[in-house]
Amino acid sequence: MARAGFHQNQPGIEIADILRRHGQDYARVHAAHLGRVERRVMSAITACRTAALGGHVEACDDCGVTRIAYNSCRNRHCPKCQGQARAKWLADRQAELLPVPYFHLVFTLPAPIAEIAFQNKAIVYAILFKAAADAMTTLAANPRRLGARIGGLAVLHTWGQALTHHPHVHCVVPGGGLSSDGARWVAARPNFFLAIKPLSRLFRRLFLERLQAAFEAGTLGFFNKLTHLADRNAFIALVQAMRRVDWVVYAKKPFGGPAQVLAYLGRYTHRVAIANSRLVALDDDHVAFTWKDYRQSGAEKIMRLEPNEFIRRFLLHTLPDGFHRIRYFGFMANGGRAEKIASCHAVLVDEGSKPQNAASSPDAAGKGPVDAGPVCPDCGGAMRIIERMFPASSRRHAPTSPFRCDTS
């Protein structure tokens, strides 16, 4: 429930604190439905930067102060472990950015399809990626539209501000593409990339065709309130109904250049369902966090949930093992990406586009330099490792996870 008047503030609350305090009760209540991925995520987050994962002792070269630094879990669902991965990923992307405006498009699934997606994450999320990319590349290749071979990247988000299940992909696309012969750059019109209405209709058609193909191949599963969709007539009826509704595709304000793109990507690509900074209160009965109500112009409010409901919503957004939530398409697709981007740079230089150094400012990605070593909190001197501590899992009698499935 949302309560705008709930203003208790407890600095430093983390998802890990919620799981340590209420996770065992949640695992017990939901034992029959809690999967291995969810248990692993809970265990990783609670162990992150604790003695359970080991670490090291650091000492300052200048003043001699020492401190313990515990290892991170590096789980992609952990709010504390995304900074380093994000910084490395952004550094790798800088050379790929082109000196052109960039556009931001979002493709969203309607609620009945989102329910199927939740029960078939790997299959349906992959269809979402593919349908969005193919809709853009197909429409852009049409000579009556842009008439170019485009490329871009897509990032999957599965949450809304209230942590409900809301699968959608954010796509970042250069404003233009290569001509069919690859000899020139075809620029999009200023502040306009592709017409949204035909893009939405094409996305809807491509998605539903692939979803129906997955059904016919027998790869979709239906459980609980969706069991009736296992019947082919019921499934086809749903698909036909979905063809008659508008699917939400929208374009945000275009970016001004590579520096803005990097700043945006730094916020979006390695985001988890909720950041620790949004948590404002935790007790035996409730978890409170901030959220933006976009139905009221993005007004910030406080939502207060029972701990089990908060954990349930957080775990809605775990992804299957090995599933890639950042994907590339068109001339940025894996396999020859470097060569294709080099071709784009070459034709842009030939046509007089001035190269822009996306990394010219240390704050281009909102993070500053990422390669400096640890600094002493007292005097600013360099910290050096003087002792290693092994993780609990390497010891002879390692503790078991409190969320472990008894049947495993």
Secondary structure, DSSP 8 states (H G I E B T S, - for coil): -B-TT-----TT--HHHHHHHHHHHHHHHTTTT--HHHHHHHHHHHHTTSGGG-EEEEEETTT--EEEEE-----TT-TTSHHHHHHHHHHHHGGG--SS-EEEEEEE--HHHHHHHHHTHHHHHHHHHHHHHHHHHHHHHSTTTT-SB-EEEEEEEEE-TTS-EEEEEEEEEESEEE-TTSSSEEE--TT--S-HHHHHHHHHHHHHHHHHHHHHTT-----GGGGGGGSHHHHHHHHHHHHTS---EEEEEEESSHHHHHHHHHHHTT--SS-GGGEEEE-SS-EEEEEEEGGGTTEEEEEEE-HHHHHHHHHTT---TT--SEEEEETTSSSSHHHHHHHHHHHHHHTT-----TTSSTTTTSS--S----B-TTT--BEEEEEEE--GGGSTT----TT--TT-
